[in-house]
Amino acid sequence: MLYAITLNYASGPDILSAYVDAHKQWLGEMIKNGHVIFAGPLQNKPGGFILATASDSQSLEHEIERDPFVKFGLVSVDIAVIEPAICSAHFLRDWAGEAKAL
């Protein structure tokens, strides 16, 4: 299953900067473990976006709680479940499930 995760900053840049390296380390671990497909800051908005994959929402939520930004209450988190219906033929089949490739 795919998950669209939006992190909305609840703290100022000075506080976030103290935890950004730990946040990036967590993201790197999540990428290496195959849970994060991509992540990055939102342009012109105070937050970030993560596209993730997990077998179920409980395991994903457990992993998200390990993110220092989340652990220390520096962001609010919005998680939306995505069930791909169509996708690019170049999009990995493992992520898109039964979506029709175009």
N, C-alpha and C positions, 0 to 999 in steps of 0.2 A: 504494500500500500504506500502511496505517496502522501506527503504532508507538506503543506505550505505554512511556514512558521514566520510570523512577523514579530520582531522585537521592537517595542516602543520604549525609547529612553525615558526613564523616570528620574534620572539624575543628570547633573550638568557634566560638561565635557571634562572638567578638572577631576571629578570623581571617577568617571568612566575610564579616563586615561591611566589611572592607577591599576586597573584590572584588565586593560585591553590585551596585554601580552598573555595573560592566563586564559582569557576568552579565545584568543587565536590558537593557543595550544590545545584547548578543548576542541575547537573546530577541526584542527589537524588530526586529532585522535578519532573524531567522528568520521572524517573523510577516509582515513586509513582503515577503519572498521567497517566501511561500506554503508554508513548511515546517512551521511551528508553528501548530496550530489553537488551542490554549490551553495555559496553564501556570500553576502556582501552588503554594504551599506545602501540604504535607499537614498536616491538623489532628492535633494530639496525636502527631505522629511527626517525627523529626528528618530532614526531607528535603522534596523537592518532586516534582511530577509534570508531565510534558509529554506532550501528545498531538500527534504529528507525522505528516507525510505526506512520502513521498519515493518516487522511482521504483525505488530499490533500497537495500538495507541498507548497502552500501559508501559510497554518497554521503551517507547519513544519518550514518554513523559518522564520516566525515570532517568533517562540519559540527559534530557534537557535540564533537569534539576541539578545536574553536575556542572552546568555552565556557570562560571563565576558571576557573570552578569545577572543570572537568575538567582543563584544561591544567595547573593548579597542584596537582592531586591533592587537592582539598578535598572531593571527593565520590567515591563509587563509583557506577557506572552500571549499571542493569539495563534491557535493551531486550527487549521482547516484541513480536513481529509479530502484528498483528490482521487477520483476514480477516472483515470484517463479513458476517453472515448475514441479519440483519434490522436495520432502523433506523427512526427517526422519519421521517415524510414531510418534516419540516422540516430534516433533516440534509442537507447539500449532497451531491448525487449524485457529484461529483468525488471526495469522500472515501470514500464508501461502496461504490463500484464497483457490483457486481451484487447488493448486498444488497436484500432485499425491503423496500420501504417500507411502514410500517403507519400 
